[in-house]
Amino acid sequence: MADQIYAVSPVAPFDYELYEGDPDQLRTVDATPAQPNSYIDPASLKFKYRIGHGLFGAVWVATHHQSASDYDEYHEVAVKMLDPIKKDHVHKFLHKFEKLWVNLKSRQLQGVCWLHGISVVSDQICIALKSYEGSIGDRMGQLKGGKLPLADVLRYGIELARGVQQLHQIGFLVLNLKPTNFLLDENDHVVLGDFGIPYLLLGIAWRDPHLAFRPGTPNYMAPEQWQPGVRGPISYETDSWGFACSMIEMLTGTPPWFGRSVEEIHHSVVIHQEKPQVPSGLPPAVEDVLKGCFEYDFRNRPLMPDILQAFESSRKAVYNEGSWSGPGSNLFVDKLPRSGCSTWFLSKDPLQVGDTVRSRKALNTCKPLSLAVTEGVVVGIEKDSDRDGYVLVQIPNRHNQLRVNILALERVTSGFALGDWVRLIKENDKHSSLGILHSIQRDGSITVGFLGLETLWRGNSSEVKVVDPFSVGQFVRLKANIRTPQFEWPHKRGGAWASGKVSQILPNGCLVVRFPGRFVLRDESTCFLANPEEVERVSFDTCPGIVEKYELVEDFHWAVRPLAIAFSVFTAAKLGIFVGRNVGARINKRKRTQKPNDVQNQEGQSGANAAWLPPTVANILFKEGTPVSNSR
């Protein structure tokens, strides 16, 4: 599971009796292991020269002097000197680093660079690590075309995926995967040169208020990295995006979005939701897993074990006459019809015998894909492969067991399932209390994405409750009591809040809303963000009167109102013409049916009456050229 964290268990203290030749003189010795100390005395670091400058500070070559009663050593190290952070945040960063240090040293992770420790020099945090031969980026710069052979990319990719997986297992993210951070040792093995500095800097403020913090390098950043508190949260799958970007650069010699500015990259990745181009001619398993890494919703991306499996299986694949054959040639991954879920997403929560299940809901909707299983219990599993198979489900009040595809079901624990909308029972003023459930373990521990949190919230199922979900296609508007919304929201005529249509739901519950009832010019924004706690659903059933229902119809498309006006004018014109023709036809018919004497009588009467009328009125009524007057 993407949310599993393997906490380091401290080594239990113990003592033993030391035998020194006399069995009657045993001495008890305390053998509690000493905790590793990550702090380096600033005086023991001697800086030589700077070799580079990155997003978070400079990199120096230095000498680390270590001495004790039985040794005196000097080590050449590389020191990452971070840009100055606020003084009251230094202790917070050191505490985060200490946790990472203890995990790395106690587990002896081989895929991460060797750390010497951390120090504070001139109020700047300095992290010392082993000096390596160079990076993959350096090697690429020495090759013609700047790209590596596929065999090397697969080999390095396997080693890197293992290193990232090791960091994930202790609960840390890298967030800055790129070839220049992949360090090579003397045996041409690769290790992670960045062990998660952007992750350690989350929640840490720079001393310079004008210095913006960006958790990663723009060319390799996933959509949720740009605004973790708004479009996040960031998770293990965030590193999958950066990993795939790095592999593309190693294969092609060009980083994704090469030549574009930071603003252009942000617009392409976040707003237009464009994806880097995966080169053709790769083993199908590698091609599929790299494409899966670029899913906009990180829940649909593969995890590092999935990537590792694809790369390992492809090392033995053989390319012959335009096609691949071998273990890495038969893996195909796609989204299931109508579900919006990739098989990467579906495989993150494998079922077990005894699990309560129901038919799976489509992602970001409230409707199940089928009504085959409203509730049942898994009594048997028929595995066809690691990702597919069937389960036998026992449904209450049904004698026969139901055989269902394992991907069509979702596990229900304590009334919760992945993708449910939940609300914190105890309100929180630091972030939204309404979010989306990302995982639930069988012991009741859960992770939830909340708007305002950069990472997943972790707690227990007893701390939340299921609420009615929002879904794509619903119309929403701001609640009446909201005067100043968190995000910009357009107005209608007269100053009332407009109603919009939910076009996308981000993993933290943030709603992406479009307003089809607004006519927008090219430079105007077409979509807006919304806090789910600030909006309410709108439908014909909730509109109290005919006027409100018509106003909702206007929100369906900007052309509704002009069409309604044009239709009204057209109808009025047609009605006027129709009435005029009918009146004219009746008058003409009456004239044709009159007898000659009647006409004469009428003329006499008209002549007589005309004398009593004003000349102009008589002319209008009887179409006479000159009024006739009878003198008496």
VEXDREN-2710 file (C-alpha; in Angstrom, 1 decimal):
% VEXDREN-2710
k/r/px/py/pz
1/MET/0.0/0.0/0.0
2/ALA/1.1/3.5/-0.8
3/ASP/0.5/4.7/2.7
4/GLN/2.3/2.1/4.7
5/ILE/5.1/3.4/6.9
6/TYR/7.5/1.0/8.6
7/ALA/8.6/2.7/11.8
8/VAL/12.0/1.9/13.1
9/SER/11.8/-0.3/16.2
10/PRO/14.4/0.8/18.8
11/VAL/16.9/-1.9/19.8
12/ALA/16.0/-3.1/23.2
13/PRO/18.6/-2.6/25.9
14/PHE/20.2/-5.7/27.3
15/ASP/23.2/-6.7/29.5
16/TYR/25.4/-9.8/29.8
17/GLU/27.9/-11.3/32.2
18/LEU/31.6/-11.0/31.1
19/TYR/33.8/-14.0/31.8
20/GLU/37.4/-13.1/32.5
21/GLY/38.9/-16.5/33.6
22/ASP/37.4/-16.8/37.0
23/PRO/33.8/-18.3/37.0
24/ASP/33.2/-16.8/40.4
25/GLN/34.1/-13.3/39.3
26/LEU/31.6/-12.5/36.6
27/ARG/31.1/-8.9/35.7
28/THR/27.8/-7.5/34.5
29/VAL/28.2/-5.3/31.4
30/ASP/25.5/-3.0/29.9
31/ALA/25.3/-3.6/26.2
32/THR/22.7/-1.1/25.2
33/PRO/23.6/0.0/21.7
34/ALA/24.5/3.7/21.5
35/GLN/22.2/5.8/19.3
36/PRO/23.9/7.2/16.3
37/ASN/24.6/10.9/16.6
38/SER/24.0/12.9/13.4
39/TYR/25.4/16.3/14.6
40/ILE/28.8/17.3/13.4
41/ASP/30.9/19.9/15.2
42/PRO/31.3/22.8/12.8
43/ALA/34.9/23.1/13.7
44/SER/35.5/19.6/12.2
45/LEU/34.4/20.8/8.7
46/LYS/36.9/22.6/6.5
47/PHE/35.3/24.0/3.3
48/LYS/37.5/24.0/0.2
49/TYR/35.5/25.2/-2.8
50/ARG/32.0/25.4/-4.2
51/ILE/31.1/23.0/-7.0
52/GLY/27.5/23.9/-7.7
53/HIS/24.3/25.7/-6.7
54/GLY/20.8/24.2/-6.7
55/LEU/17.3/25.1/-5.8
56/PHE/17.9/24.8/-2.1
57/GLY/21.4/26.0/-1.7
58/ALA/25.0/25.4/-2.7
59/VAL/27.2/22.3/-2.8
60/TRP/30.7/22.4/-1.4
61/VAL/33.7/20.1/-1.3
62/ALA/35.0/19.9/2.3
63/THR/37.1/17.8/4.7
64/HIS/35.5/16.2/7.7
65/HIS/37.9/15.6/10.5
66/GLN/37.0/12.7/12.9
67/SER/39.1/11.8/15.8
68/ALA/38.9/9.8/19.0
69/SER/41.3/8.1/21.4
70/ASP/42.0/5.2/19.0
71/TYR/41.7/6.9/15.5
72/ASP/42.2/10.2/13.7
73/GLU/40.7/10.4/10.2
74/TYR/40.1/12.9/7.5
75/HIS/37.3/12.3/4.9
76/GLU/36.6/14.3/1.8
77/VAL/32.9/15.0/1.8
78/ALA/30.3/16.8/-0.3
79/VAL/28.4/19.4/1.8
80/LYS/24.9/20.6/0.9
81/MET/24.7/24.1/2.4
82/LEU/21.0/25.1/2.5
83/ASP/19.8/28.6/2.0
84/PRO/19.2/30.3/5.4
85/ILE/15.9/29.3/7.1
86/LYS/14.2/31.1/9.9
87/LYS/16.0/30.6/13.2
88/ASP/12.9/29.2/15.0
89/HIS/12.6/26.6/12.2
90/VAL/16.2/25.3/12.5
91/HIS/15.4/22.9/15.4
92/LYS/12.3/21.6/13.5
93/PHE/14.5/20.7/10.5
94/LEU/17.2/19.1/12.7
95/HIS/14.5/17.0/14.4
96/LYS/13.2/15.8/11.0
97/PHE/16.8/15.0/9.8
98/GLU/17.5/13.1/13.0
99/LYS/14.5/10.8/12.3
100/LEU/15.8/10.2/8.8
101/TRP/19.4/9.6/10.1
102/VAL/18.3/7.0/12.7
103/ASN/16.3/5.1/10.0
104/LEU/19.1/5.1/7.5
105/LYS/21.8/4.0/9.9
106/SER/19.7/1.4/11.7
107/ARG/18.5/-0.2/8.4
108/GLN/21.8/0.3/6.5
109/LEU/20.0/1.3/3.3
110/GLN/22.2/0.6/0.3
111/GLY/20.3/2.6/-2.3
112/VAL/20.8/6.0/-0.6
113/CYS/24.0/8.0/-0.4
114/TRP/26.1/7.6/2.8
115/LEU/25.5/10.5/5.2
116/HIS/28.2/11.8/7.5
117/GLY/25.9/14.0/9.5
118/ILE/24.5/17.5/9.8
119/SER/25.9/20.8/11.2
120/VAL/25.0/24.5/11.4
121/VAL/27.6/26.8/10.1
122/SER/27.1/30.5/10.1
123/ASP/23.4/29.9/10.8
124/GLN/23.1/27.7/7.7
125/ILE/22.3/24.0/7.8
126/CYS/25.0/21.9/6.2
127/ILE/24.5/18.2/5.4
128/ALA/27.7/16.2/4.8
129/LEU/27.7/13.1/2.6
130/LYS/30.2/10.8/1.0
131/SER/32.0/12.2/-2.0
132/TYR/31.1/10.1/-5.1
133/GLU/32.8/9.6/-8.5
134/GLY/30.1/11.7/-10.3
135/SER/26.4/11.5/-11.3
136/ILE/24.5/9.9/-14.2
137/GLY/23.9/13.5/-15.4
138/ASP/27.7/13.9/-15.6
139/ARG/28.1/10.7/-17.6
140/MET/25.3/11.6/-20.0
141/GLY/27.1/14.9/-20.7
142/GLN/30.1/12.9/-21.8
143/LEU/28.2/10.8/-24.3
144/LYS/27.3/11.7/-27.9
145/GLY/23.7/12.7/-27.9
146/GLY/23.6/12.7/-24.1
147/LYS/21.6/9.5/-23.8
148/LEU/22.3/6.1/-22.3
149/PRO/21.9/2.7/-23.8
150/LEU/18.6/0.9/-22.9
151/ALA/20.5/-1.8/-21.0
152/ASP/22.1/0.8/-18.7
153/VAL/18.8/2.6/-18.2
154/LEU/17.2/-0.6/-17.1
155/ARG/20.1/-1.5/-14.8
156/TYR/20.2/2.0/-13.2
157/GLY/16.4/2.1/-13.1
158/ILE/16.3/-1.1/-11.0
159/GLU/18.9/0.2/-8.5
160/LEU/17.1/3.6/-8.3
161/ALA/13.7/2.1/-7.8
162/ARG/15.1/0.0/-5.0
163/GLY/16.6/3.1/-3.3
164/VAL/13.4/5.1/-3.6
165/GLN/11.4/2.1/-2.3
166/GLN/13.7/1.9/0.7
167/LEU/13.0/5.5/1.6
168/HIS/9.3/5.0/1.1
169/GLN/9.4/2.1/3.6
170/ILE/10.6/4.4/6.3
171/GLY/8.0/7.0/5.5
172/PHE/10.1/9.6/3.5
173/LEU/9.7/11.0/0.0
174/VAL/12.4/12.1/-2.4
175/LEU/10.5/14.7/-4.5
176/ASN/13.7/15.7/-6.4
177/LEU/14.5/12.7/-8.6
178/LYS/16.7/13.7/-11.6
179/PRO/19.9/12.4/-13.3
180/THR/22.2/14.9/-11.6
181/ASN/21.0/13.6/-8.2
182/PHE/21.8/10.0/-9.1
183/LEU/25.4/9.4/-7.9
184/LEU/27.7/6.7/-9.2
185/ASP/30.2/4.9/-7.0
186/GLU/33.5/3.4/-7.9
187/ASN/31.8/0.1/-9.1
188/ASP/29.3/2.0/-11.4
189/HIS/26.4/1.4/-9.0
190/VAL/23.9/4.2/-8.6
191/VAL/22.6/5.7/-5.3
192/LEU/20.2/8.5/-4.5
193/GLY/22.1/11.7/-3.9
194/ASP/19.0/13.5/-2.7
195/PHE/17.5/11.7/0.2
196/GLY/14.4/13.9/0.4
197/ILE/15.5/17.4/1.2
198/PRO/12.3/19.0/-0.3
199/TYR/10.3/16.7/1.9
200/LEU/12.3/17.7/5.0
201/LEU/11.7/21.4/4.0
202/LEU/7.9/21.1/4.0
203/GLY/6.6/23.5/6.6
204/ILE/10.0/25.2/6.9
205/ALA/10.2/28.9/6.0
206/TRP/13.2/30.6/4.4
207/ARG/14.7/33.6/6.2
208/ASP/14.4/35.7/3.1
209/PRO/10.6/36.3/2.6
210/HIS/11.1/36.9/-1.1
211/LEU/12.6/33.4/-1.6
212/ALA/9.9/31.1/-2.8
213/PHE/10.0/27.4/-1.8
214/ARG/9.3/24.9/-4.5
215/PRO/9.3/21.2/-3.5
216/GLY/11.3/19.9/-6.5
217/THR/12.8/20.8/-9.8
218/PRO/10.1/22.1/-12.3
219/ASN/10.9/19.8/-15.2
220/TYR/10.4/16.7/-13.0
221/MET/7.6/17.9/-10.7
222/ALA/4.2/16.1/-10.6
223/PRO/1.0/18.2/-10.8
224/GLU/0.4/18.0/-7.0
225/GLN/3.9/19.2/-6.2
226/TRP/3.3/22.7/-7.5
227/GLN/0.7/23.5/-4.8
228/PRO/0.7/20.6/-2.3
229/GLY/-1.8/22.2/0.1
230/VAL/-4.2/23.0/-2.7
231/ARG/-3.7/20.4/-5.5
232/GLY/-2.2/17.7/-3.3
233/PRO/-1.5/16.0/-1.2
234/ILE/1.9/14.6/-2.2
235/SER/2.3/10.9/-1.7
236/TYR/4.6/8.0/-2.7
237/GLU/3.2/8.1/-6.2
238/THR/4.5/11.7/-6.5
239/ASP/8.0/10.2/-6.8
240/SER/6.8/7.9/-9.6
241/TRP/6.3/11.0/-11.8
242/GLY/9.8/12.2/-11.1
243/PHE/11.2/8.7/-11.7
244/ALA/9.6/8.5/-15.1
245/CYS/10.8/12.0/-16.1
246/SER/14.3/10.9/-15.2
247/MET/14.1/7.7/-17.2
248/ILE/12.9/9.7/-20.2
249/GLU/15.8/12.0/-20.0
250/MET/18.3/9.1/-19.7
251/LEU/16.7/7.5/-22.8
252/THR/16.5/10.6/-24.9
253/GLY/19.2/12.9/-23.6
254/THR/16.6/15.7/-23.1
255/PRO/14.7/16.5/-19.9
256/PRO/10.9/16.8/-20.2
257/TRP/9.6/20.3/-21.1
258/PHE/13.1/21.3/-22.2
259/GLY/13.3/25.0/-23.2
260/ARG/10.2/26.1/-21.4
261/SER/10.0/28.6/-18.6
262/VAL/8.8/27.7/-15.1
263/GLU/5.5/29.4/-15.8
264/GLU/5.1/27.5/-19.1
265/ILE/5.8/24.2/-17.4
266/HIS/3.3/24.9/-14.7
267/HIS/0.7/25.8/-17.3
268/SER/1.3/22.7/-19.3
269/VAL/1.4/20.2/-16.4
270/VAL/-1.1/21.7/-13.9
271/ILE/-3.6/23.6/-16.1
272/HIS/-3.6/21.8/-19.4
273/GLN/-2.7/18.5/-17.8
274/GLU/-0.2/17.6/-20.5
275/LYS/2.1/14.6/-20.1
276/PRO/5.7/14.1/-21.1
277/GLN/6.2/12.0/-24.2
278/VAL/7.4/8.4/-23.6
279/PRO/9.8/7.3/-26.4
280/SER/8.7/4.4/-28.6
281/GLY/10.6/1.1/-29.0
282/LEU/10.8/0.3/-25.3
283/PRO/9.8/-3.1/-23.8
284/PRO/6.0/-3.0/-23.4
285/ALA/6.2/-3.4/-19.6
286/VAL/8.6/-0.5/-19.3
287/GLU/6.5/1.7/-21.7
288/ASP/3.3/0.9/-19.9
289/VAL/4.7/1.6/-16.4
290/LEU/6.3/4.9/-17.6
291/LYS/3.0/6.0/-19.1
292/GLY/1.2/5.1/-15.9
293/CYS/3.5/7.3/-14.0
294/PHE/2.1/10.3/-15.8
295/GLU/-1.5/9.9/-14.7
296/TYR/-2.8/13.3/-13.4
297/ASP/-4.5/11.7/-10.4
298/PHE/-1.6/10.1/-8.5
299/ARG/-3.9/7.4/-7.2
300/ASN/-3.8/5.9/-10.7
301/ARG/0.0/5.8/-10.9
302/PRO/2.1/2.7/-10.1
303/LEU/4.2/2.5/-6.9
304/MET/7.9/1.7/-6.8
305/PRO/7.3/-2.1/-6.4
306/ASP/5.3/-2.0/-9.7
307/ILE/8.0/0.0/-11.4
308/LEU/10.7/-2.3/-10.1
309/GLN/8.8/-5.4/-11.3
310/ALA/8.4/-3.9/-14.8
311/PHE/12.1/-3.0/-15.1
312/GLU/13.3/-6.3/-13.8
313/SER/11.1/-8.4/-16.1
314/SER/12.3/-6.3/-19.1
315/ARG/16.0/-7.0/-18.6
316/LYS/15.5/-10.4/-20.1
317/ALA/13.2/-9.3/-22.9
318/VAL/14.6/-9.6/-26.4
319/TYR/13.9/-7.2/-29.3
320/ASN/13.7/-9.0/-32.6
321/GLU/12.3/-7.7/-36.0
322/GLY/10.3/-4.8/-34.5
323/SER/8.8/-6.6/-31.6
324/TRP/9.7/-7.6/-28.0
325/SER/9.5/-11.1/-26.6
326/GLY/10.2/-12.5/-23.2
327/PRO/9.0/-11.9/-19.7
328/GLY/8.7/-8.1/-20.2
329/SER/6.5/-8.2/-23.3
330/ASN/3.1/-9.4/-22.0
331/LEU/2.2/-6.8/-19.4
332/PHE/-0.6/-4.5/-20.4
333/VAL/-2.1/-1.9/-18.1
334/ASP/-5.1/0.3/-18.9
335/LYS/-8.0/1.8/-17.2
336/LEU/-11.1/-0.3/-16.7
337/PRO/-14.1/0.8/-18.8
338/ARG/-16.3/3.4/-17.0
339/SER/-14.4/3.1/-13.8
340/GLY/-11.7/5.8/-14.2
341/CYS/-9.4/3.6/-12.3
342/SER/-6.2/2.1/-13.6
343/THR/-5.1/-1.4/-12.6
344/TRP/-2.3/0.2/-10.7
345/PHE/-4.9/1.8/-8.5
346/LEU/-7.0/-1.4/-8.2
347/SER/-4.0/-3.5/-7.3
348/LYS/-3.0/-1.4/-4.3
349/ASP/-5.5/-3.0/-2.0
350/PRO/-5.5/-6.8/-2.6
351/LEU/-8.4/-8.8/-1.2
352/GLN/-8.2/-11.5/1.4
353/VAL/-10.5/-14.3/2.5
354/GLY/-12.9/-12.9/5.1
355/ASP/-13.0/-9.4/3.7
356/THR/-16.3/-7.6/3.4
357/VAL/-16.7/-6.3/-0.1
358/ARG/-19.1/-4.5/-2.4
359/SER/-19.2/-3.5/-6.1
360/ARG/-16.6/-0.9/-6.8
361/LYS/-17.6/2.7/-7.4
362/ALA/-16.1/4.6/-10.3
363/LEU/-13.5/7.1/-9.3
364/ASN/-15.0/10.5/-8.3
365/THR/-18.5/9.3/-8.7
366/CYS/-21.1/8.1/-6.3
367/LYS/-22.5/5.3/-8.5
368/PRO/-21.3/1.7/-8.4
369/LEU/-20.2/0.2/-11.7
370/SER/-22.7/-2.7/-11.1
371/LEU/-25.2/-3.8/-8.6
372/ALA/-24.0/-7.4/-8.5
373/VAL/-22.7/-7.2/-4.9
374/THR/-24.2/-4.7/-2.5
375/GLU/-22.5/-6.4/0.4
376/GLY/-20.8/-9.8/0.7
377/VAL/-17.9/-11.7/2.2
378/VAL/-14.9/-13.2/0.3
379/VAL/-14.8/-16.9/0.9
380/GLY/-12.3/-17.9/-1.8
381/ILE/-9.8/-16.4/-4.2
382/GLU/-8.8/-17.7/-7.7
383/LYS/-5.7/-15.9/-8.7
384/ASP/-4.8/-15.9/-12.4
385/SER/-1.9/-13.6/-12.0
386/ASP/-0.4/-11.0/-9.7
387/ARG/-3.0/-8.4/-10.8
388/ASP/-6.0/-10.4/-11.9
389/GLY/-8.3/-13.2/-10.9
390/TYR/-11.7/-14.0/-9.4
391/VAL/-13.1/-14.2/-5.9
392/LEU/-16.0/-16.2/-4.5
393/VAL/-18.4/-14.0/-2.6
394/GLN/-21.0/-15.2/-0.2
395/ILE/-23.9/-12.8/-0.2
396/PRO/-26.4/-12.8/2.7
397/ASN/-29.7/-14.6/2.1
398/ARG/-28.2/-16.3/-1.0
399/HIS/-27.4/-20.0/-1.1
400/ASN/-25.0/-20.0/-4.0
401/GLN/-21.7/-18.2/-4.0
402/LEU/-21.0/-15.5/-6.6
403/ARG/-17.9/-15.6/-8.7
404/VAL/-16.8/-12.0/-9.4
405/ASN/-13.7/-10.4/-11.0
406/ILE/-11.4/-9.3/-8.2
407/LEU/-11.0/-5.8/-9.8
408/ALA/-14.8/-5.2/-9.7
409/LEU/-14.9/-5.3/-5.9
410/GLU/-13.7/-3.0/-3.2
411/ARG/-13.0/-3.8/0.4
412/VAL/-15.2/-2.4/3.1
413/THR/-13.8/-2.1/6.7
414/SER/-15.8/-0.6/9.5
415/GLY/-18.2/0.9/6.9
416/PHE/-15.4/2.6/5.0
417/ALA/-14.0/2.0/1.5
418/LEU/-11.3/3.7/-0.6
419/GLY/-12.6/6.9/-2.2
420/ASP/-15.3/7.6/0.4
421/TRP/-15.9/11.2/1.3
422/VAL/-15.4/11.6/5.1
423/ARG/-15.6/14.4/7.6
424/LEU/-13.5/14.8/10.8
425/ILE/-15.7/14.4/13.8
426/LYS/-13.6/16.9/15.6
427/GLU/-13.4/20.1/13.5
428/ASN/-10.0/21.4/12.5
429/ASP/-9.3/25.1/11.9
430/LYS/-5.9/24.5/10.2
431/HIS/-7.3/22.6/7.2
432/SER/-10.5/21.5/5.7
433/SER/-12.5/18.9/7.7
434/LEU/-14.0/17.3/4.5
435/GLY/-11.8/15.1/2.5
436/ILE/-11.4/11.8/0.6
437/LEU/-10.3/8.5/2.1
438/HIS/-7.1/7.1/0.5
439/SER/-6.6/4.0/2.5
440/ILE/-8.0/2.0/5.4
441/GLN/-6.1/-0.9/7.0
442/ARG/-7.9/-3.8/8.5
443/ASP/-7.0/-2.6/12.0
444/GLY/-8.9/0.7/11.3
445/SER/-5.9/3.0/10.6
446/ILE/-6.7/5.4/7.7
447/THR/-5.1/8.0/5.5
448/VAL/-7.2/10.9/4.2
449/GLY/-6.5/13.8/1.8
450/PHE/-7.7/17.1/3.1
451/LEU/-7.5/20.5/1.4
452/GLY/-4.9/22.6/3.2
453/LEU/-2.6/19.6/4.1
454/GLU/0.5/19.0/2.0
455/THR/0.7/15.3/3.0
456/LEU/-1.9/12.6/3.8
457/TRP/-3.6/12.9/7.2
458/ARG/-3.2/9.7/9.3
459/GLY/-5.6/8.6/12.0
460/ASN/-8.2/6.1/12.9
461/SER/-11.6/5.3/11.3
462/SER/-13.2/6.3/14.6
463/GLU/-12.1/9.9/14.0
464/VAL/-14.2/10.4/10.8
465/LYS/-17.6/9.7/9.5
466/VAL/-18.9/9.0/5.9
467/VAL/-20.7/11.9/4.2
468/ASP/-22.5/12.4/0.9
469/PRO/-20.0/12.6/-1.9
470/PHE/-19.4/15.2/-4.5
471/SER/-19.2/13.8/-8.0
472/VAL/-18.1/15.0/-11.4
473/GLY/-21.0/16.5/-13.3
474/GLN/-22.9/18.0/-10.3
475/PHE/-23.8/21.7/-10.2
476/VAL/-22.6/23.6/-7.2
477/ARG/-22.7/27.1/-5.8
478/LEU/-21.4/28.9/-2.8
479/LYS/-23.4/28.6/0.4
480/ALA/-25.4/31.7/1.3
481/ASN/-23.3/32.4/4.4
482/ILE/-20.1/32.5/2.5
483/ARG/-19.0/36.2/2.0
484/THR/-15.3/35.7/1.1
485/PRO/-14.6/32.3/-0.4
486/GLN/-11.1/30.7/-0.2
487/PHE/-10.8/30.8/-4.0
488/GLU/-12.0/33.2/-6.6
489/TRP/-15.7/32.6/-7.6
490/PRO/-17.6/34.4/-10.3
491/HIS/-20.8/36.4/-9.9
492/LYS/-24.0/36.5/-11.9
493/ARG/-25.9/39.5/-13.0
494/GLY/-27.0/41.5/-9.9
495/GLY/-24.1/40.3/-7.8
496/ALA/-25.4/36.8/-6.9
497/TRP/-22.9/33.9/-6.9
498/ALA/-23.0/31.9/-10.1
499/SER/-23.6/28.1/-10.2
500/GLY/-20.9/25.9/-11.8
501/LYS/-20.4/22.3/-12.9
502/VAL/-17.8/20.1/-11.2
503/SER/-15.4/19.0/-13.9
504/GLN/-12.7/17.3/-11.8
505/ILE/-12.2/16.3/-8.1
506/LEU/-8.6/16.5/-6.8
507/PRO/-7.3/13.8/-4.4
508/ASN/-7.7/16.1/-1.4
509/GLY/-11.4/16.9/-2.3
510/CYS/-10.7/20.2/-3.8
511/LEU/-13.2/20.8/-6.6
512/VAL/-12.4/22.0/-10.1
513/VAL/-15.5/23.9/-11.3
514/ARG/-16.3/25.2/-14.7
515/PHE/-19.0/27.8/-15.4
516/PRO/-20.7/27.0/-18.8
517/GLY/-23.2/29.8/-18.2
518/ARG/-20.4/32.4/-18.5
519/PHE/-19.3/33.7/-21.8
520/VAL/-15.5/34.1/-21.5
521/LEU/-12.9/35.7/-23.7
522/ARG/-9.6/34.0/-24.6
523/ASP/-7.6/35.4/-21.8
524/GLU/-10.2/34.8/-19.0
525/SER/-10.1/31.8/-16.7
526/THR/-12.4/29.0/-17.7
527/CYS/-12.2/27.0/-14.5
528/PHE/-12.1/27.8/-10.8
529/LEU/-11.2/25.9/-7.6
530/ALA/-13.6/25.4/-4.7
531/ASN/-13.4/24.3/-1.1
532/PRO/-16.0/21.5/-0.7
533/GLU/-17.0/22.9/2.7
534/GLU/-18.0/26.2/1.1
535/VAL/-20.3/25.0/-1.6
536/GLU/-23.6/23.2/-1.9
537/ARG/-25.2/21.0/-4.5
538/VAL/-27.7/22.6/-6.9
539/SER/-30.4/20.7/-8.9
540/PHE/-33.9/21.2/-10.1
541/ASP/-35.2/19.5/-7.0
542/THR/-33.5/22.0/-4.7
543/CYS/-34.7/25.1/-6.7
544/PRO/-37.9/26.3/-4.9
545/GLY/-39.5/28.2/-7.8
546/ILE/-39.8/28.5/-11.5
547/VAL/-37.5/31.5/-11.6
548/GLU/-34.8/29.7/-9.7
549/LYS/-35.2/26.7/-12.1
550/TYR/-34.8/29.0/-15.1
551/GLU/-31.7/30.6/-13.6
552/LEU/-30.2/27.1/-13.2
553/VAL/-31.0/26.4/-16.8
554/GLU/-29.1/29.6/-17.7
555/ASP/-26.1/28.2/-15.8
556/PHE/-26.0/25.2/-18.2
557/HIS/-24.6/27.2/-21.1
558/TRP/-23.9/30.9/-21.8
559/ALA/-26.1/30.7/-24.9
560/VAL/-29.3/29.9/-23.1
561/ARG/-30.1/33.5/-22.2
562/PRO/-29.5/35.0/-25.7
563/LEU/-31.4/32.1/-27.2
564/ALA/-34.3/32.7/-24.8
565/ILE/-34.4/36.4/-25.7
566/ALA/-34.2/35.7/-29.4
567/PHE/-36.9/33.1/-29.1
568/SER/-39.1/35.6/-27.2
569/VAL/-38.7/38.2/-29.9
570/PHE/-39.2/35.7/-32.7
571/THR/-42.4/34.4/-31.0
572/ALA/-43.8/37.9/-30.4
573/ALA/-43.1/38.8/-34.1
574/LYS/-44.7/35.6/-35.3
575/LEU/-47.7/36.2/-33.1
576/GLY/-48.1/39.7/-34.4
577/ILE/-47.9/38.6/-38.0
578/PHE/-50.3/35.8/-37.3
579/VAL/-52.9/38.1/-35.7
580/GLY/-52.5/40.7/-38.4
581/ARG/-53.0/38.2/-41.2
582/ASN/-56.1/36.8/-39.5
583/VAL/-57.7/40.2/-39.0
584/GLY/-56.9/41.2/-42.6
585/ALA/-58.3/38.0/-44.0
586/ARG/-61.6/38.5/-42.1
587/ILE/-61.9/42.1/-43.4
588/ASN/-61.2/41.1/-47.0
589/LYS/-63.7/38.2/-46.8
590/ARG/-66.4/40.5/-45.5
591/LYS/-65.8/42.9/-48.4
592/ARG/-66.1/40.2/-51.0
593/THR/-69.4/38.9/-49.6
594/GLN/-71.1/42.4/-49.6
595/LYS/-74.0/43.0/-52.2
596/PRO/-73.9/46.0/-54.6
597/ASN/-77.0/47.8/-52.9
598/ASP/-75.3/47.2/-49.6
599/VAL/-72.3/48.9/-51.0
600/GLN/-74.3/51.8/-52.3
601/ASN/-76.1/52.1/-49.0
602/GLN/-72.9/51.9/-47.3
603/GLU/-71.4/54.6/-49.5
604/GLY/-74.4/56.8/-48.9
605/GLN/-74.1/56.3/-45.2
606/SER/-70.4/56.8/-45.4
607/GLY/-70.9/60.1/-47.3
608/ALA/-73.4/61.2/-44.8
609/ASN/-71.3/60.2/-41.8
610/ALA/-68.2/61.7/-43.4
611/ALA/-69.6/65.2/-43.0
612/TRP/-69.7/64.7/-39.3
613/LEU/-66.1/63.5/-39.1
614/PRO/-62.9/65.5/-39.3
615/PRO/-61.5/65.5/-42.8
616/THR/-58.3/63.6/-41.9
617/VAL/-60.2/61.0/-40.0
618/ALA/-62.6/60.5/-42.9
619/ASN/-59.7/60.1/-45.3
620/ILE/-58.1/57.4/-43.1
621/LEU/-61.3/55.4/-42.5
622/PHE/-62.9/55.6/-46.0
623/LYS/-59.8/56.3/-48.1
624/GLU/-61.5/59.4/-49.8
625/GLY/-59.6/62.0/-51.6
626/THR/-61.7/65.0/-50.8
627/PRO/-64.3/65.1/-48.0
628/VAL/-67.8/65.8/-49.1
629/SER/-70.0/68.1/-47.1
630/ASN/-73.8/68.6/-47.3
631/SER/-74.9/72.1/-46.8
632/ARG/-78.3/72.6/-45.6
END
